């Protein structure tokens, strides 16, 4: 099927995954409504209903692989990059919903509204990955962000949740201001908010250079906030620690992935001709983020805060791909985001079990003896931690190998060395948790029954760990898909118009 976007019907076909998920979110919201005297809908039932909508949207996304777009001026694109990104977002939402029900039930949260926010936030992400228009990108980003703000502050009985939501809202709004002002300046310099048109104008030298550089710089700062790059990361540990654990998992995986996808699309399509201008900034952002986040994570005794700084550090690894800006780096970024989504949500899933589906027992010492009281969950957690660390034989290791290959292809030797060294540093704080699980005795009175993991959560964790191990041994299939997705960026805008260093 070919779409030329000559009519609104073509846009409807192109947006079918987003339309399906939006409509299903309304179904979930209405299904969760109950009169005061009626029994609330079960979180498990609402979760399966939400997962059905995600499955339908995934099916439609697969169908779009047979659709081609012929109109380069369309606001929505149908390319491999968008479709691969959709798999990441849908997977992140599905895993979050699978691990959330016991937490939602124990904390007495409104299940219908909680899952609806996840679905609508995912819709915003899918628009971010598929739009070529800066205004639509901003609207999509705000759709995702507002859902994330509410999810952070969702537990109204927890002061830390309210505090985290307020911090996230204030700093998120601040970063959105940078983005919007940057969009305005780019429009003023080029006369367009359409990414390919901006790229063509910049390549032709027809834009107002000073105004354009200022707009691009503001966009870069706005995206740096969204991806929590150092020094724009200070909101991350407090927000991640205060948010309900399922919300934290969703933000650390899917929200971060969407921010990187939008970051890549804007800079690879609109500003490839200015690569020599933004490359040094990207280089320093990547280096600082990798070093600072890993060093600070070494001193964390709260596992949730440790995973928050871990998330910042992984953002630094992904910024290496943006600095490299070649097809291998972009494919590695897509591969990395999918693997990171699985291992990060899996780690938070086990964290919820240990914390008894609350916000207590989050210290490293609380994991003492966990390996002997619940060996299966401890083995799964160990796999996720090793993959986060980039241990050989895991998907996380192969993801970092592909990022390194992308950096080497662009001769970024210093960044490649920093990536390796900071990865080695990260082994300490990941393996410290594993050491407590397996080498320290359980506290007196602790019994295996103290840890309860329902079947859906256990199956999600087992499947996630299985995928991580499979991709650590047989990564070529997913890499081929990621390479095809990177081609959706026009072979990374013809290797940035030949300006790679």
VEXVEXMAR-765145 format. One record per residue (C-alpha): x, y, z. Coordinates in pm, whole numbers. Each point is the difference from the previous one (the first is absolute). Layout:
N
KOLMI       X       Y       Z
KOLMI       X       Y       Z
...
//
This chain:
501
KOLMI       X       Y       Z
KOLMI       0       0       0
KOLMI     130     345     -95
KOLMI     -88     319     184
KOLMI      47     336    -166
KOLMI    -188     197     270
KOLMI    -208     173    -265
KOLMI    -308     -56     216
KOLMI     -81     -29     369
KOLMI     -65    -371     -50
KOLMI     371     -57     -62
KOLMI      85     170     329
KOLMI    -250    -225     176
KOLMI     170    -311    -140
KOLMI     343     133      97
KOLMI    -119      77     354
KOLMI    -191    -322      51
KOLMI     217    -130     290
KOLMI     -39     328     186
KOLMI    -374      14     -73
KOLMI     -53    -356     121
KOLMI     193      58     322
KOLMI    -174     333      69
KOLMI    -343    -156     -46
KOLMI      93    -295     217
KOLMI     124     233     273
KOLMI    -351     146      15
KOLMI    -141    -352      27
KOLMI     232     -75     293
KOLMI     -90     327     170
KOLMI    -374     -64     -29
KOLMI      40    -361     108
KOLMI     165     118     320
KOLMI    -286     232      95
KOLMI    -217    -127     286
KOLMI    -270     154     216
KOLMI      96      58     366
KOLMI    -187    -309     124
KOLMI     141    -231    -269
KOLMI     313    -210      30
KOLMI     293     155    -190
KOLMI     125    -183    -305
KOLMI     279    -246      75
KOLMI     347     136     -92
KOLMI      78    -336    -164
KOLMI    -312      15    -220
KOLMI      73     360     -97
KOLMI     359     -95     -77
KOLMI    -104    -278    -239
KOLMI    -249     236    -165
KOLMI     277     255     -52
KOLMI     234    -265    -136
KOLMI    -264     -99    -256
KOLMI       7     355    -137
KOLMI     378      -4     -18
KOLMI     -11    -332    -186
KOLMI    -244     143    -257
KOLMI     217     312     -45
KOLMI     305    -224     -45
KOLMI    -182    -198    -267
KOLMI     -87     318    -186
KOLMI     359     120      32
KOLMI     115    -324    -162
KOLMI    -251      52    -281
KOLMI     155     342     -72
KOLMI     319    -173    -116
KOLMI    -189     -64    -323
KOLMI     -84     370     -38
KOLMI     218     254    -180
KOLMI     -15     379       8
KOLMI      57     212    -310
KOLMI     -60     350     138
KOLMI     315     152     155
KOLMI    -198     305     119
KOLMI    -234    -202     223
KOLMI      -2      68     374
KOLMI       0    -375      67
KOLMI     253    -239    -147
KOLMI     -25    -375     -46
KOLMI     359    -121      13
KOLMI     198    -275     166
KOLMI     130     229     272
KOLMI    -349      89     115
KOLMI    -127    -359     -12
KOLMI     297    -140     193
KOLMI     -39     275     259
KOLMI    -367     -95      39
KOLMI     104    -353      98
KOLMI     214     147     278
KOLMI    -281     219     133
KOLMI    -262    -275     -14
KOLMI     236    -247     166
KOLMI      79     246     278
KOLMI    -370      66      63
KOLMI     -86    -371      -7
KOLMI     274     -98     245
KOLMI     -93     285     235
KOLMI    -365    -107      -1
KOLMI      99    -362      65
KOLMI     204      82     309
KOLMI    -235     269     138
KOLMI    -317    -183     126
KOLMI     127    -118     342
KOLMI     140     347      72
KOLMI    -321     172    -114
KOLMI    -208    -237     213
KOLMI     213      32     314
KOLMI      19     380     -20
KOLMI    -374      22     -82
KOLMI      56     206    -315
KOLMI    -266      54    -267
KOLMI      93    -270    -250
KOLMI    -203     128    -297
KOLMI     148     349      17
KOLMI     352    -130      62
KOLMI       0    -225    -307
KOLMI    -173     267    -209
KOLMI     282     242      76
KOLMI     253    -260    -111
KOLMI    -187     -59    -325
KOLMI     -43     372     -76
KOLMI     363      67      87
KOLMI      92    -274    -249
KOLMI    -214     169    -265
KOLMI     202     318      53
KOLMI     321    -198     -41
KOLMI    -118    -156    -324
KOLMI     -80     344    -141
KOLMI     347     117     105
KOLMI     160    -281    -195
KOLMI    -209      52    -313
KOLMI     -36     373     -51
KOLMI     210     221    -226
KOLMI    -157     322     127
KOLMI     143     187     298
KOLMI    -338     129     119
KOLMI    -153    -348      -5
KOLMI     316    -129     169
KOLMI     -47     251     280
KOLMI    -365     -96      46
KOLMI      93    -367       6
KOLMI     276      61     251
KOLMI    -239     189     228
KOLMI    -256    -281     -28
KOLMI     265    -242     121
KOLMI     134     241     263
KOLMI    -336      84     157
KOLMI     -74    -372      37
KOLMI     343     -47     161
KOLMI     -56     291     242
KOLMI    -328    -150     118
KOLMI     145    -351      26
KOLMI     281     137     218
KOLMI    -241     164     245
KOLMI    -263    -273     -32
KOLMI      24    -132     355
KOLMI    -168     291     177
KOLMI      49    -160     342
KOLMI     379       9     -39
KOLMI     170     335      61
KOLMI     306    -109    -201
KOLMI    -218     -72    -301
KOLMI    -158     347      14
KOLMI     341     161      45
KOLMI     146    -193    -295
KOLMI    -297      91    -218
KOLMI      36     370      82
KOLMI     374      -2     -72
KOLMI     -53    -185    -324
KOLMI    -276     237    -108
KOLMI     200     316      75
KOLMI     324    -113    -164
KOLMI    -184    -174    -285
KOLMI    -191     320     -74
KOLMI     329     190      12
KOLMI     155    -233    -258
KOLMI    -315      20    -216
KOLMI      46     377      -6
KOLMI     349     -47    -144
KOLMI    -139    -231    -266
KOLMI    -283     232     -98
KOLMI     224     305     -16
KOLMI     250    -200    -206
KOLMI    -277    -102    -242
KOLMI     -99     366     -36
KOLMI     355     108     -78
KOLMI      51    -282    -250
KOLMI    -324      99    -174
KOLMI     116     362      -5
KOLMI     332     -99    -155
KOLMI    -127    -246    -261
KOLMI    -367      87     -49
KOLMI    -108    -359      69
KOLMI     -72    -244     282
KOLMI      17    -303    -231
KOLMI     320    -195      69
KOLMI      98     -90    -361
KOLMI     -68     358    -113
KOLMI     212     136     285
KOLMI     278    -240     -96
KOLMI     -17     105    -366
KOLMI       3     371      93
KOLMI     298     -43     231
KOLMI     190    -205    -259
KOLMI     -61     268    -260
KOLMI     126     270     237
KOLMI    -323     196     -35
KOLMI     -78      28     373
KOLMI      98     279     237
KOLMI     306    -161     157
KOLMI      10     175     339
KOLMI    -371     -46      63
KOLMI      17    -359    -118
KOLMI     290     -87     228
KOLMI    -179     156     297
KOLMI    -315    -200     -77
KOLMI     197    -321     -42
KOLMI     180      62     331
KOLMI    -329      49     184
KOLMI    -138    -319    -153
KOLMI     311    -184     111
KOLMI     -37     129     357
KOLMI    -367     -98       6
KOLMI      75    -352    -118
KOLMI     294     -25     243
KOLMI    -247      62     283
KOLMI    -236    -265    -133
KOLMI     270    -266     -31
KOLMI     153     102     337
KOLMI     346      79    -137
KOLMI     254     150     241
KOLMI     -22     285     108
KOLMI    -377       0     -67
KOLMI     -63    -318     200
KOLMI     -56     125     355
KOLMI    -373     -69      -5
KOLMI      45    -368     -80
KOLMI      92    -166     334
KOLMI    -263     187     204
KOLMI    -276     -57    -256
KOLMI      86    -367     -52
KOLMI      22     -63     373
KOLMI    -327     179      83
KOLMI    -212    -145    -280
KOLMI    -187    -330      43
KOLMI     234    -277    -111
KOLMI    -203     -99    -313
KOLMI      -3     367    -104
KOLMI     376      18      53
KOLMI      50    -307    -218
KOLMI    -214     153    -274
KOLMI     185     333      13
KOLMI     348    -148      20
KOLMI     -64    -227    -299
KOLMI    -273     116    -240
KOLMI       5     376      71
KOLMI     378      13     -31
KOLMI     -18    -203    -323
KOLMI    -256     238    -150
KOLMI     211     303      91
KOLMI     303    -151    -173
KOLMI    -202     -97    -307
KOLMI    -127     357     -38
KOLMI     350     137      68
KOLMI     143    -217    -277
KOLMI    -270      78    -254
KOLMI      24     377      46
KOLMI     378      23     -19
KOLMI      50    -263    -271
KOLMI    -270     145    -229
KOLMI       8     375      71
KOLMI     363      75      88
KOLMI     233    -245    -176
KOLMI     172     288    -181
KOLMI      81     157     339
KOLMI     161    -316     136
KOLMI     333     174      55
KOLMI    -181     254     220
KOLMI    -189    -240     225
KOLMI     244    -290       5
KOLMI     235     153     266
KOLMI    -294      68     233
KOLMI    -130    -353     -46
KOLMI     349    -135      66
KOLMI      27     179     333
KOLMI    -355     -87     102
KOLMI      73    -368     -62
KOLMI     333       9     185
KOLMI    -129     191     303
KOLMI    -313    -211      26
KOLMI     190    -329      -7
KOLMI     261     109     253
KOLMI    -208     200     249
KOLMI    -298    -238      13
KOLMI     214    -310      53
KOLMI     216     165     266
KOLMI    -303     127     195
KOLMI    -173    -339     -29
KOLMI     293    -160     184
KOLMI    -103     167     327
KOLMI    -373     -81     -17
KOLMI    -136    -234     266
KOLMI    -363      36    -113
KOLMI     -56    -243    -288
KOLMI    -266     219    -160
KOLMI     232     302      -4
KOLMI     280    -221    -126
KOLMI    -218    -108    -292
KOLMI     -85     367     -59
KOLMI     367      93     -37
KOLMI      42    -317    -206
KOLMI    -267     135    -233
KOLMI     193     326     -33
KOLMI     318    -193     -78
KOLMI    -173    -202    -270
KOLMI    -114     329    -149
KOLMI     368      92     -28
KOLMI      72    -320    -192
KOLMI    -284      82    -239
KOLMI     133     353     -49
KOLMI     315    -162    -139
KOLMI    -217    -125    -288
KOLMI    -128     352     -62
KOLMI     354     135      -4
KOLMI     107    -275    -241
KOLMI    -301      62    -227
KOLMI      45    -285    -246
KOLMI    -223    -289    -101
KOLMI     169    -251     229
KOLMI     -33     238     293
KOLMI    -369      61     -71
KOLMI     -67    -373     -33
KOLMI     190     -55     324
KOLMI    -212     266     166
KOLMI    -323    -173    -105
KOLMI     135    -338     110
KOLMI     116     148     330
KOLMI    -334     168      74
KOLMI    -195    -321     -50
KOLMI     237    -206     217
KOLMI      16     277     262
KOLMI    -379      12      20
KOLMI     -17    -371      79
KOLMI     279     -14     256
KOLMI     -98     323     174
KOLMI    -369     -89      42
KOLMI     107    -347     112
KOLMI     230     145     266
KOLMI    -278     221     133
KOLMI    -235    -297       0
KOLMI     226    -189     241
KOLMI      53     316     204
KOLMI    -377      19      52
KOLMI      -8    -357     129
KOLMI     279      66     251
KOLMI    -166     323     117
KOLMI    -327    -193      48
KOLMI    -171     221    -260
KOLMI      64     317     194
KOLMI     274     255      41
KOLMI     179    -165     292
KOLMI     289    -247      15
KOLMI     185     175    -281
KOLMI     347     -11     157
KOLMI     271    -228    -134
KOLMI       7    -176     339
KOLMI    -363    -102     -47
KOLMI     111    -240    -274
KOLMI     210    -207     239
KOLMI     -87    -366     -37
KOLMI    -250      59    -278
KOLMI     182    -251    -217
KOLMI     -72    -278     249
KOLMI    -356      94      92
KOLMI    -119      52    -359
KOLMI     268    -148    -229
KOLMI    -197      32    -327
KOLMI     -68     372      46
KOLMI     358      54     113
KOLMI     135    -175    -311
KOLMI    -222     217    -219
KOLMI     108     316     181
KOLMI     364    -103     -37
KOLMI     -51     -42    -376
KOLMI    -154     348     -26
KOLMI     281     154     206
KOLMI     269    -173    -207
KOLMI    -166     119    -320
KOLMI     -23     356     132
KOLMI     369     -22      80
KOLMI      76    -130    -350
KOLMI     127    -343     105
KOLMI      94    -235    -291
KOLMI    -273    -243     -96
KOLMI    -282     248      57
KOLMI    -192     232    -231
KOLMI     145     300     184
KOLMI     351    -107     -98
KOLMI     -89     -28    -369
KOLMI    -180     336      12
KOLMI     315     168     128
KOLMI     211    -181    -259
KOLMI    -214     153    -276
KOLMI      26     347     153
KOLMI     377     -46      17
KOLMI       9    -108    -362
KOLMI    -194     311     -97
KOLMI     243     219     196
KOLMI     301    -171    -158
KOLMI    -148      44    -349
KOLMI      -1     376      65
KOLMI     348     -14     159
KOLMI    -126     110     343
KOLMI     274    -187     180
KOLMI     -12     200     323
KOLMI    -374     -45      39
KOLMI      36    -370     -73
KOLMI     265     -36     270
KOLMI    -215     198     246
KOLMI    -297    -225     -75
KOLMI     209    -309      79
KOLMI     154     144     316
KOLMI    -329     129     142
KOLMI    -160    -335     -77
KOLMI     270    -168     209
KOLMI     -68     250     281
KOLMI    -371     -83     -13
KOLMI      78    -364      75
KOLMI      60      96     363
KOLMI    -343     141      83
KOLMI    -191    -260    -202
KOLMI     193    -297     137
KOLMI     -17     137     353
KOLMI    -374     -67      -1
KOLMI      61    -351    -136
KOLMI     263     -56     269
KOLMI    -249      88     273
KOLMI    -256    -235    -153
KOLMI     229    -300     -18
KOLMI     278      55     255
KOLMI    -172     155     299
KOLMI    -232    -198     229
KOLMI    -368      85      20
KOLMI    -118     193     306
KOLMI    -138    -207     284
KOLMI    -368     -74     -40
KOLMI       8      51    -376
KOLMI    -183    -283    -178
KOLMI     -47     -76    -370
KOLMI    -369      79      35
KOLMI      82     362      77
KOLMI      54      58    -372
KOLMI    -311     -38    -213
KOLMI      17      13    -380
KOLMI    -325     -66    -192
KOLMI       7    -210    -314
KOLMI     -25     286    -259
KOLMI     293     183     159
KOLMI     204    -319      23
KOLMI     -69     -87    -364
KOLMI      95     353    -110
KOLMI     329     -23     190
KOLMI      81    -347    -133
KOLMI     -82     102    -357
KOLMI     206     319      35
KOLMI     302    -186     136
KOLMI     -34    -259    -275
KOLMI       1     269    -269
KOLMI     303     167     160
KOLMI     196    -325      -6
KOLMI    -114     -87    -352
KOLMI     108     340    -134
KOLMI     332     -42     174
KOLMI      64    -311    -209
KOLMI    -203      57    -319
KOLMI     -26     378     -51
KOLMI      15       5    -381
KOLMI    -375     -19     -64
KOLMI     -81     302     214
KOLMI     304     187    -133
KOLMI    -118     -54    -358
KOLMI    -335     152      95
KOLMI     176     291     168
KOLMI     218      56    -308
KOLMI    -312       6    -216
KOLMI    -152     249     243
KOLMI     307     222     -20
KOLMI     -40       8    -377
KOLMI    -325     183      65
KOLMI     213     302      86
KOLMI     135       3    -356
KOLMI     314    -195      89
KOLMI      39     258     274
KOLMI     -48     281    -246
KOLMI     258    -136    -238
KOLMI     254     -32     282
KOLMI     -63     358     107
KOLMI      76     135    -345
KOLMI     355    -134      21
KOLMI      86     211     304
KOLMI      81    -283     244
KOLMI     340      47     160
//
